[in-house]
Amino acid sequence: MARRSPALAILAVLLLAPLLSGCLLISGERTTIDLLAGSGNVSTTFVSAEGGEERAVQVSDGPADLQAIAIIAIESGDLQIDLLQPDGAVAFAIAGRPDSQVTRSSRVRSDDAGMVRYRVTARGARSGEYQIFFQP
């Protein structure tokens, strides 16, 4: 029976790591989106999450300045949400703390198609939720 080298296994993990680093692996995800003409909310709950992913939600018919309110609650691990401006710059970031709820608000602009992009980054996050509210 052939025996695999530990060095070969480590090399395989190192080669695959960059490919997986752009993925958000999330289990038990439940997302609801309730948007009405320039306002509304995105709400996500999950059992566990690891990695990162950029997401987008359409909040208007075109470019608009909006007030965004983000709320994060996690039981353990790390969870961060970055709301992005149309040029990719971070409008604001919010990081969760285990066993507490964190809230942050700021202005964000939707792009020409009315989309607001946000990045979700998780490291060992368990039993969590986040909400993002948008108001004109």
N, C-alpha and C positions, 0 to 999 in steps of 0.2 A: 504494500500500500504506500503510495507516495505521500510524503510529508511536506506540508506547505511551510515556507519560511516566514517567520514573524516580520522580517524586514519587507517581504513582498506585500504582506497585508497592510503594513503601515504605509508603504508607498501608494497602494491603491486608495487608501483613505485620504492621503494628502492630495492625490490627483482629483478625487471626487469632491473634496471639500469646497473648492471654488464654485462648482456647479450647484451644490446644495445651499450655499450661503445666500443665494438670491431667492430662495423658496421659503414660504411660510407653511410649516407643517402644523395644522391645527385640527384638533379632534373635538367632536361634540359641538361644532360651531352652529349657532343659530343667529341669523342676521335678519333684521327687519329694517326696511327703508320706508319712511313716510315723508314724502316731499310734496310741497304745494307751492307753485309759483314763487320761487326765491326764498322759501323757508321750509323748515322741516327737520327731520333727524334721521340718523343712522344709529342703530343699536345692535351690538354683537355680544353674545355670551359664548363661552367655550369652556371645555374641560381642561385641555392643555394646549400649549402653543410653543413653537420653537422656530426661529429663523426670522426672515423679513420679507416683506412684499409691499409693493406700491399698489394702491387701489384708487378708484375714482368714483365720484358720484355726481350726477347732473343736478344742479340746484337752480339753474335759471336757463333762459333761452339764449343768453349771450353774456358778455362780460358784466360782472356786478361786484360791488364792494359789499361784503357780508360780515356780520358779527358771528364768529364761531365760538361755541362753548363746548369744551371737551371734558369728559368725566371718565376716569379710570378707577376700577376696583379689582384687586387680585388677592388671592389667598397667599400665594407664594411665588417667588421668582421675580423676573423683571419684564415689564411691558412698557413700551414707549410708542407714542403716536406723534408724528411730525406732520403738521398741515403745511402744504406747499403752495407757493405762489405760482402763477403760470410759467415763470421763467425757471422754476425748479428750486428757487431759494426757499429756505424754511421760514414760514410766516411765524410759527411758534411750535414749540415742542412741549409735550407733557409726559412725565414718567410716573408710573404707578409705584406705590410702596405697599409691601405686603400688609394685609389686614387693615388697610385704610382706604378711604376714597379720596382721590385727588381731583381737583377741578381747576381749569384754566380757561381763560377766554382772551380773544384778540381779534383783530380784523384780518380777513383773508379775501383775496380776489379770485373770482372764477375766470376761466380762460374764455376765448372767443366763442366756444361751443357751450359755455355755461357749466363746465366741469370744474370741480375742485378735487385735486389729487391729495392723497395722504399716504404716509408710509407707516406701516405697523411693524415693529421690531420686538420680538419676544425671545427670552432666554429662560428656559425652565419655568415658564408661566403656568400656573395651575388655578383652576376655578376662578376665572376672571370674566370681566365684562368691560366694554367701553361704549360710550355714547358720544356722538357729535351732533350738536344742535346748530342750525344755521338760521339766521334772522337778517332781514334787510337792514 
